Amino acid sequence: MYDKLIEFFLLRPTRLIVTGRAVFHLGAMVLVAGLFGRVAIAGAAAIRGLSGRRAGDATLATLYPALPTWWVPETAFGYTVCAFAAVTGIAIAHFGRRVKRVMGR
């Protein structure tokens, strides 16, 4: 199984570069969505604080109950996973470029 996977990427290193870019963009987009979610939570807490209520522990699921927000990171662990995915994507694309340079394609 791994032999076929290695051959698939090494026969055409452009596939490896495209995969790396896709992983980077996915990680970066989810990270940005998490930052926007963080801004929404902080804004809701500020509005609740102005009304005299306790700010409480607001989450995206309580702010937007009709939307699927399970994929948006809200903790340090989630942000770390997204950053790791983005860095991994950069590393994969860089490796693909090196393989392409060595193969002369």
C-alpha positions in Angstrom: 0.0 0.0 0.0 2.7 2.5 1.0 4.7 1.6 -2.1 1.9 2.6 -4.4 1.4 5.8 -2.4 5.1 6.7 -2.7 5.1 5.9 -6.4 2.0 8.0 -6.9 3.7 11.1 -5.5 7.2 10.5 -6.6 6.3 9.9 -10.3 4.8 13.3 -10.4 6.1 15.6 -7.7 3.6 18.2 -8.7 1.0 16.1 -6.9 3.0 16.4 -3.7 3.2 20.2 -4.1 -0.5 20.5 -4.7 -1.3 18.3 -1.7 1.0 20.4 0.5 -0.7 23.6 -0.7 -4.1 22.2 -0.1 -3.2 21.1 3.5 -1.7 24.5 4.2 -4.8 26.4 2.8 -7.1 24.1 4.8 -5.2 24.7 8.1 -5.0 28.4 7.5 -8.7 28.8 6.6 -9.8 26.9 9.7 -7.4 29.0 11.8 -8.9 32.2 10.4 -12.4 30.9 11.0 -11.4 30.2 14.6 -10.1 33.7 15.0 -13.4 35.1 13.6 -15.2 32.9 16.0 -13.1 34.2 18.9 -14.0 37.8 17.9 -17.7 36.8 17.8 -17.5 35.3 21.3 -15.7 38.3 22.7 -18.3 40.6 21.1 -21.2 38.7 22.6 -19.5 38.7 26.0 -19.0 42.5 25.8 -22.7 43.0 24.9 -23.8 40.8 27.7 -21.5 42.7 30.1 -23.1 46.0 29.0 -26.5 44.7 29.7 -25.6 43.9 33.3 -25.7 40.1 32.9 -22.8 37.9 33.7 -20.6 37.5 30.7 -20.8 33.7 31.0 -19.1 31.0 29.0 -20.3 31.7 25.5 -19.4 29.2 22.8 -20.0 29.3 19.1 -22.6 26.5 19.5 -24.6 28.7 21.9 -24.3 31.8 19.7 -25.2 30.0 16.5 -27.2 26.9 17.4 -28.4 26.4 13.8 -24.9 26.3 12.2 -22.5 23.4 12.3 -19.6 25.0 14.3 -17.9 21.8 15.4 -15.0 22.3 13.0 -14.1 25.8 14.3 -11.3 25.7 16.9 -12.2 27.4 20.2 -9.3 26.2 22.5 -5.6 26.4 22.4 -5.4 22.8 21.4 -7.6 23.5 18.3 -5.5 26.4 17.3 -2.3 24.3 17.7 -3.7 21.5 15.5 -4.6 24.1 12.8 -1.2 25.7 13.0 0.4 22.2 12.8 -1.6 21.4 9.7 -0.5 24.6 8.1 3.2 24.0 8.9 2.9 20.4 7.7 1.4 21.6 4.4 4.3 24.0 3.9 6.8 21.2 4.6 5.1 18.8 2.2 5.1 21.4 -0.6 8.7 22.2 0.1 9.6 18.5 -0.1 7.7 18.2 -3.3 9.6 21.1 -4.8 12.9 19.5 -3.7 11.9 16.2 -5.3 10.9 18.0 -8.5 14.2 19.9 -8.6 16.2 16.6 -8.1 14.2 14.8 -10.8 14.6 17.7 -13.2 10.9 17.9 -14.0 
